[in-house]
């Protein structure tokens, strides 16, 4: 195995449907602009409440990807 370096970022996705959809929104958005994604880990889940009802599900994910020196 060759030596490698990975960078880790956290992003938050939101969805009116579910935490799973919120995680997918976050990952799909990150995947559109980064290469060599390796791991996505759910860090936190919460809900936005409006008028006593759930307005949105939010999922924070930690994503790692291979770092390529410029």
PDB file as gemmi writes it, atoms N, CA and C in Angstrom:
CRYST1    1.000    1.000    1.000  90.00  90.00  90.00 P 1                      
ATOM      1  N   UNK A   1       0.834  -1.187   0.000  1.00  0.00           N  
ATOM      2  CA  UNK A   1       0.000   0.000   0.000  1.00  0.00           C  
ATOM      3  C   UNK A   1       0.876   1.245   0.000  1.00  0.00           C  
ATOM      4  N   UNK A   2       0.560   2.185  -0.866  1.00  0.00           N  
ATOM      5  CA  UNK A   2       1.315   3.428  -0.896  1.00  0.00           C  
ATOM      6  C   UNK A   2       0.837   4.374   0.194  1.00  0.00           C  
ATOM      7  N   UNK A   3       1.748   5.244   0.569  1.00  0.00           N  
ATOM      8  CA  UNK A   3       1.376   6.256   1.550  1.00  0.00           C  
ATOM      9  C   UNK A   3       0.366   7.206   0.934  1.00  0.00           C  
ATOM     10  N   UNK A   4      -0.594   7.628   1.700  1.00  0.00           N  
ATOM     11  CA  UNK A   4      -1.579   8.586   1.219  1.00  0.00           C  
ATOM     12  C   UNK A   4      -2.040   9.477   2.349  1.00  0.00           C  
ATOM     13  N   UNK A   5      -2.620  10.575   1.951  1.00  0.00           N  
ATOM     14  CA  UNK A   5      -3.139  11.555   2.900  1.00  0.00           C  
ATOM     15  C   UNK A   5      -4.589  11.823   2.542  1.00  0.00           C  
ATOM     16  N   UNK A   6      -5.422  11.936   3.557  1.00  0.00           N  
ATOM     17  CA  UNK A   6      -6.840  12.206   3.352  1.00  0.00           C  
ATOM     18  C   UNK A   6      -7.238  13.472   4.086  1.00  0.00           C  
ATOM     19  N   UNK A   7      -8.108  14.214   3.489  1.00  0.00           N  
ATOM     20  CA  UNK A   7      -8.674  15.406   4.116  1.00  0.00           C  
ATOM     21  C   UNK A   7     -10.083  15.057   4.567  1.00  0.00           C  
ATOM     22  N   UNK A   8     -10.513  15.653   5.677  1.00  0.00           N  
ATOM     23  CA  UNK A   8     -11.840  15.392   6.217  1.00  0.00           C  
ATOM     24  C   UNK A   8     -12.578  16.725   6.344  1.00  0.00           C  
ATOM     25  N   UNK A   9     -13.822  16.753   5.853  1.00  0.00           N  
ATOM     26  CA  UNK A   9     -14.656  17.943   5.989  1.00  0.00           C  
ATOM     27  C   UNK A   9     -16.003  17.535   6.575  1.00  0.00           C  
ATOM     28  N   UNK A  10     -16.714  18.486   7.142  1.00  0.00           N  
ATOM     29  CA  UNK A  10     -18.070  18.248   7.624  1.00  0.00           C  
ATOM     30  C   UNK A  10     -19.025  19.121   6.827  1.00  0.00           C  
ATOM     31  N   UNK A  11     -20.122  18.528   6.427  1.00  0.00           N  
ATOM     32  CA  UNK A  11     -21.167  19.259   5.715  1.00  0.00           C  
ATOM     33  C   UNK A  11     -22.522  18.859   6.296  1.00  0.00           C  
ATOM     34  N   UNK A  12     -23.506  19.729   6.110  1.00  0.00           N  
ATOM     35  CA  UNK A  12     -24.855  19.469   6.609  1.00  0.00           C  
ATOM     36  C   UNK A  12     -25.828  19.520   5.448  1.00  0.00           C  
ATOM     37  N   UNK A  13     -26.610  18.460   5.296  1.00  0.00           N  
ATOM     38  CA  UNK A  13     -27.663  18.422   4.286  1.00  0.00           C  
ATOM     39  C   UNK A  13     -29.014  18.510   4.960  1.00  0.00           C  
ATOM     40  N   UNK A  14     -30.001  19.005   4.233  1.00  0.00           N  
ATOM     41  CA  UNK A  14     -31.344  19.068   4.809  1.00  0.00           C  
ATOM     42  C   UNK A  14     -32.361  18.511   3.824  1.00  0.00           C  
ATOM     43  N   UNK A  15     -33.463  18.030   4.376  1.00  0.00           N  
ATOM     44  CA  UNK A  15     -34.526  17.427   3.575  1.00  0.00           C  
ATOM     45  C   UNK A  15     -35.850  17.574   4.315  1.00  0.00           C  
ATOM     46  N   UNK A  16     -36.895  17.736   3.574  1.00  0.00           N  
ATOM     47  CA  UNK A  16     -38.235  17.774   4.181  1.00  0.00           C  
ATOM     48  C   UNK A  16     -38.738  16.365   4.463  1.00  0.00           C  
ATOM     49  N   UNK A  17     -38.042  15.344   3.955  1.00  0.00           N  
ATOM     50  CA  UNK A  17     -38.514  13.965   4.024  1.00  0.00           C  
ATOM     51  C   UNK A  17     -37.920  13.135   5.160  1.00  0.00           C  
ATOM     52  N   UNK A  18     -36.565  13.088   5.252  1.00  0.00           N  
ATOM     53  CA  UNK A  18     -35.940  12.194   6.225  1.00  0.00           C  
ATOM     54  C   UNK A  18     -34.472  12.541   6.445  1.00  0.00           C  
ATOM     55  N   UNK A  19     -33.905  11.962   7.523  1.00  0.00           N  
ATOM     56  CA  UNK A  19     -32.476  12.123   7.772  1.00  0.00           C  
ATOM     57  C   UNK A  19     -31.660  11.446   6.672  1.00  0.00           C  
ATOM     58  N   UNK A  20     -32.134  10.316   6.188  1.00  0.00           N  
ATOM     59  CA  UNK A  20     -31.425   9.614   5.115  1.00  0.00           C  
ATOM     60  C   UNK A  20     -31.350  10.481   3.861  1.00  0.00           C  
ATOM     61  N   UNK A  21     -32.449  11.106   3.505  1.00  0.00           N  
ATOM     62  CA  UNK A  21     -32.446  11.993   2.338  1.00  0.00           C  
ATOM     63  C   UNK A  21     -31.534  13.192   2.574  1.00  0.00           C  
ATOM     64  N   UNK A  22     -31.519  13.709   3.788  1.00  0.00           N  
ATOM     65  CA  UNK A  22     -30.643  14.832   4.106  1.00  0.00           C  
ATOM     66  C   UNK A  22     -29.177  14.436   3.943  1.00  0.00           C  
ATOM     67  N   UNK A  23     -28.808  13.240   4.380  1.00  0.00           N  
ATOM     68  CA  UNK A  23     -27.439  12.746   4.210  1.00  0.00           C  
ATOM     69  C   UNK A  23     -27.110  12.584   2.733  1.00  0.00           C  
ATOM     70  N   UNK A  24     -28.070  12.087   1.959  1.00  0.00           N  
ATOM     71  CA  UNK A  24     -27.854  11.901   0.521  1.00  0.00           C  
ATOM     72  C   UNK A  24     -27.665  13.238  -0.179  1.00  0.00           C  
ATOM     73  N   UNK A  25     -28.450  14.239   0.200  1.00  0.00           N  
ATOM     74  CA  UNK A  25     -28.298  15.579  -0.377  1.00  0.00           C  
ATOM     75  C   UNK A  25     -26.890  16.108  -0.107  1.00  0.00           C  
ATOM     76  N   UNK A  26     -26.426  15.962   1.126  1.00  0.00           N  
ATOM     77  CA  UNK A  26     -25.091  16.429   1.487  1.00  0.00           C  
ATOM     78  C   UNK A  26     -24.018  15.701   0.688  1.00  0.00           C  
ATOM     79  N   UNK A  27     -24.104  14.383   0.622  1.00  0.00           N  
ATOM     80  CA  UNK A  27     -23.098  13.603  -0.085  1.00  0.00           C  
ATOM     81  C   UNK A  27     -23.128  13.864  -1.582  1.00  0.00           C  
ATOM     82  N   UNK A  28     -24.305  13.921  -2.182  1.00  0.00           N  
ATOM     83  CA  UNK A  28     -24.407  14.194  -3.616  1.00  0.00           C  
ATOM     84  C   UNK A  28     -23.807  15.548  -3.970  1.00  0.00           C  
ATOM     85  N   UNK A  29     -24.015  16.530  -3.110  1.00  0.00           N  
ATOM     86  CA  UNK A  29     -23.473  17.867  -3.354  1.00  0.00           C  
ATOM     87  C   UNK A  29     -21.952  17.858  -3.276  1.00  0.00           C  
ATOM     88  N   UNK A  30     -21.412  17.201  -2.251  1.00  0.00           N  
ATOM     89  CA  UNK A  30     -19.956  17.109  -2.107  1.00  0.00           C  
ATOM     90  C   UNK A  30     -19.344  16.327  -3.264  1.00  0.00           C  
ATOM     91  N   UNK A  31     -19.982  15.234  -3.642  1.00  0.00           N  
ATOM     92  CA  UNK A  31     -19.449  14.375  -4.713  1.00  0.00           C  
ATOM     93  C   UNK A  31     -19.377  15.103  -6.051  1.00  0.00           C  
ATOM     94  N   UNK A  32     -20.196  16.121  -6.229  1.00  0.00           N  
ATOM     95  CA  UNK A  32     -20.186  16.873  -7.485  1.00  0.00           C  
ATOM     96  C   UNK A  32     -18.939  17.741  -7.626  1.00  0.00           C  
ATOM     97  N   UNK A  33     -18.259  18.036  -6.509  1.00  0.00           N  
ATOM     98  CA  UNK A  33     -17.108  18.937  -6.610  1.00  0.00           C  
ATOM     99  C   UNK A  33     -15.796  18.347  -6.082  1.00  0.00           C  
ATOM    100  N   UNK A  34     -15.832  17.157  -5.494  1.00  0.00           N  
ATOM    101  CA  UNK A  34     -14.609  16.539  -4.978  1.00  0.00           C  
ATOM    102  C   UNK A  34     -14.392  15.179  -5.618  1.00  0.00           C  
ATOM    103  N   UNK A  35     -13.126  14.773  -5.675  1.00  0.00           N  
ATOM    104  CA  UNK A  35     -12.784  13.467  -6.241  1.00  0.00           C  
ATOM    105  C   UNK A  35     -12.248  12.545  -5.146  1.00  0.00           C  
ATOM    106  N   UNK A  36     -12.261  11.272  -5.423  1.00  0.00           N  
ATOM    107  CA  UNK A  36     -11.692  10.251  -4.536  1.00  0.00           C  
ATOM    108  C   UNK A  36     -12.304  10.255  -3.139  1.00  0.00           C  
ATOM    109  N   UNK A  37     -13.637  10.369  -3.063  1.00  0.00           N  
ATOM    110  CA  UNK A  37     -14.305  10.265  -1.770  1.00  0.00           C  
ATOM    111  C   UNK A  37     -14.070   8.868  -1.215  1.00  0.00           C  
ATOM    112  N   UNK A  38     -13.869   8.767   0.094  1.00  0.00           N  
ATOM    113  CA  UNK A  38     -13.562   7.478   0.698  1.00  0.00           C  
ATOM    114  C   UNK A  38     -14.612   7.031   1.705  1.00  0.00           C  
ATOM    115  N   UNK A  39     -14.889   7.859   2.696  1.00  0.00           N  
ATOM    116  CA  UNK A  39     -15.775   7.480   3.796  1.00  0.00           C  
ATOM    117  C   UNK A  39     -16.723   8.634   4.084  1.00  0.00           C  
ATOM    118  N   UNK A  40     -17.978   8.305   4.369  1.00  0.00           N  
ATOM    119  CA  UNK A  40     -18.939   9.293   4.863  1.00  0.00           C  
ATOM    120  C   UNK A  40     -19.489   8.751   6.172  1.00  0.00           C  
ATOM    121  N   UNK A  41     -19.431   9.555   7.205  1.00  0.00           N  
ATOM    122  CA  UNK A  41     -19.858   9.140   8.536  1.00  0.00           C  
ATOM    123  C   UNK A  41     -20.919  10.121   9.044  1.00  0.00           C  
ATOM    124  N   UNK A  42     -22.036   9.605   9.499  1.00  0.00           N  
ATOM    125  CA  UNK A  42     -23.057  10.467  10.083  1.00  0.00           C  
ATOM    126  C   UNK A  42     -22.567  10.906  11.463  1.00  0.00           C  
ATOM    127  N   UNK A  43     -22.498  12.221  11.657  1.00  0.00           N  
ATOM    128  CA  UNK A  43     -21.983  12.783  12.898  1.00  0.00           C  
ATOM    129  C   UNK A  43     -23.117  13.221  13.818  1.00  0.00           C  
ATOM    130  N   UNK A  44     -24.155  13.809  13.226  1.00  0.00           N  
ATOM    131  CA  UNK A  44     -25.228  14.378  14.034  1.00  0.00           C  
ATOM    132  C   UNK A  44     -26.495  14.475  13.197  1.00  0.00           C  
ATOM    133  N   UNK A  45     -27.624  14.323  13.840  1.00  0.00           N  
ATOM    134  CA  UNK A  45     -28.922  14.498  13.187  1.00  0.00           C  
ATOM    135  C   UNK A  45     -29.768  15.416  14.050  1.00  0.00           C  
ATOM    136  N   UNK A  46     -30.473  16.335  13.410  1.00  0.00           N  
ATOM    137  CA  UNK A  46     -31.402  17.175  14.150  1.00  0.00           C  
ATOM    138  C   UNK A  46     -32.562  17.549  13.242  1.00  0.00           C  
ATOM    139  N   UNK A  47     -33.513  18.266  13.807  1.00  0.00           N  
ATOM    140  CA  UNK A  47     -34.698  18.681  13.046  1.00  0.00           C  
ATOM    141  C   UNK A  47     -34.933  20.161  13.243  1.00  0.00           C  
ATOM    142  N   UNK A  48     -35.385  20.811  12.202  1.00  0.00           N  
ATOM    143  CA  UNK A  48     -35.819  22.201  12.296  1.00  0.00           C  
ATOM    144  C   UNK A  48     -37.314  22.173  12.585  1.00  0.00           C  
ATOM    145  N   UNK A  49     -37.725  22.916  13.605  1.00  0.00           N  
ATOM    146  CA  UNK A  49     -39.127  22.927  14.023  1.00  0.00           C  
ATOM    147  C   UNK A  49     -39.735  24.290  13.698  1.00  0.00           C  
ATOM    148  N   UNK A  50     -40.889  24.280  13.081  1.00  0.00           N  
ATOM    149  CA  UNK A  50     -41.638  25.508  12.810  1.00  0.00           C  
ATOM    150  C   UNK A  50     -43.104  25.265  13.157  1.00  0.00           C  
ATOM    151  N   UNK A  51     -43.672  26.134  13.970  1.00  0.00           N  
ATOM    152  CA  UNK A  51     -45.072  25.986  14.351  1.00  0.00           C  
ATOM    153  C   UNK A  51     -45.370  24.676  15.051  1.00  0.00           C  
ATOM    154  N   UNK A  52     -44.384  24.155  15.779  1.00  0.00           N  
ATOM    155  CA  UNK A  52     -44.577  22.916  16.507  1.00  0.00           C  
ATOM    156  C   UNK A  52     -44.495  21.660  15.653  1.00  0.00           C  
ATOM    157  N   UNK A  53     -44.132  21.816  14.379  1.00  0.00           N  
ATOM    158  CA  UNK A  53     -44.024  20.658  13.475  1.00  0.00           C  
ATOM    159  C   UNK A  53     -42.633  20.610  12.841  1.00  0.00           C  
ATOM    160  N   UNK A  54     -42.265  19.425  12.405  1.00  0.00           N  
ATOM    161  CA  UNK A  54     -40.971  19.252  11.749  1.00  0.00           C  
ATOM    162  C   UNK A  54     -41.006  19.948  10.391  1.00  0.00           C  
ATOM    163  N   UNK A  55     -40.096  20.902  10.208  1.00  0.00           N  
ATOM    164  CA  UNK A  55     -39.996  21.618   8.938  1.00  0.00           C  
ATOM    165  C   UNK A  55     -38.898  21.022   8.063  1.00  0.00           C  
ATOM    166  N   UNK A  56     -37.856  20.461   8.692  1.00  0.00           N  
ATOM    167  CA  UNK A  56     -36.758  19.870   7.926  1.00  0.00           C  
ATOM    168  C   UNK A  56     -35.955  18.930   8.814  1.00  0.00           C  
ATOM    169  N   UNK A  57     -35.445  17.892   8.193  1.00  0.00           N  
ATOM    170  CA  UNK A  57     -34.501  16.979   8.832  1.00  0.00           C  
ATOM    171  C   UNK A  57     -33.116  17.421   8.384  1.00  0.00           C  
ATOM    172  N   UNK A  58     -32.163  17.453   9.324  1.00  0.00           N  
ATOM    173  CA  UNK A  58     -30.803  17.850   8.983  1.00  0.00           C  
ATOM    174  C   UNK A  58     -29.834  16.766   9.442  1.00  0.00           C  
ATOM    175  N   UNK A  59     -28.901  16.442   8.573  1.00  0.00           N  
ATOM    176  CA  UNK A  59     -27.886  15.438   8.891  1.00  0.00           C  
ATOM    177  C   UNK A  59     -26.510  16.017   8.609  1.00  0.00           C  
ATOM    178  N   UNK A  60     -25.665  15.989   9.646  1.00  0.00           N  
ATOM    179  CA  UNK A  60     -24.275  16.422   9.474  1.00  0.00           C  
ATOM    180  C   UNK A  60     -23.454  15.178   9.185  1.00  0.00           C  
ATOM    181  N   UNK A  61     -22.669  15.232   8.123  1.00  0.00           N  
ATOM    182  CA  UNK A  61     -21.796  14.098   7.793  1.00  0.00           C  
ATOM    183  C   UNK A  61     -20.341  14.572   7.724  1.00  0.00           C  
ATOM    184  N   UNK A  62     -19.466  13.663   8.063  1.00  0.00           N  
ATOM    185  CA  UNK A  62     -18.026  13.875   7.936  1.00  0.00           C  
ATOM    186  C   UNK A  62     -17.588  13.044   6.739  1.00  0.00           C  
ATOM    187  N   UNK A  63     -16.949  13.690   5.777  1.00  0.00           N  
ATOM    188  CA  UNK A  63     -16.560  13.023   4.537  1.00  0.00           C  
ATOM    189  C   UNK A  63     -15.049  13.105   4.380  1.00  0.00           C  
ATOM    190  N   UNK A  64     -14.432  11.978   4.050  1.00  0.00           N  
ATOM    191  CA  UNK A  64     -12.995  11.995   3.784  1.00  0.00           C  
ATOM    192  C   UNK A  64     -12.751  11.737   2.305  1.00  0.00           C  
ATOM    193  N   UNK A  65     -11.700  12.368   1.815  1.00  0.00           N  
ATOM    194  CA  UNK A  65     -11.307  12.187   0.414  1.00  0.00           C  
ATOM    195  C   UNK A  65      -9.804  12.286   0.315  1.00  0.00           C  
ATOM    196  N   UNK A  66      -9.260  11.667  -0.713  1.00  0.00           N  
ATOM    197  CA  UNK A  66      -7.819  11.644  -0.894  1.00  0.00           C  
ATOM    198  C   UNK A  66      -7.325  13.030  -1.256  1.00  0.00           C  
ATOM    199  N   UNK A  67      -6.270  13.463  -0.555  1.00  0.00           N  
ATOM    200  CA  UNK A  67      -5.671  14.761  -0.801  1.00  0.00           C  
ATOM    201  C   UNK A  67      -4.656  14.627  -1.931  1.00  0.00           C  
ATOM    202  N   UNK A  68      -4.793  15.481  -2.934  1.00  0.00           N  
ATOM    203  CA  UNK A  68      -3.848  15.515  -4.058  1.00  0.00           C  
ATOM    204  C   UNK A  68      -3.111  16.844  -4.019  1.00  0.00           C  
ATOM    205  N   UNK A  69      -1.806  16.810  -3.825  1.00  0.00           N  
ATOM    206  CA  UNK A  69      -1.020  18.050  -3.828  1.00  0.00           C  
ATOM    207  C   UNK A  69      -1.092  18.680  -5.211  1.00  0.00           C  
ATOM    208  N   UNK A  70      -1.159  19.990  -5.220  1.00  0.00           N  
ATOM    209  CA  UNK A  70      -1.269  20.695  -6.520  1.00  0.00           C  
ATOM    210  C   UNK A  70       0.038  20.765  -7.224  1.00  0.00           C  
TER     211      UNK A  70                                                      
END                                                                             
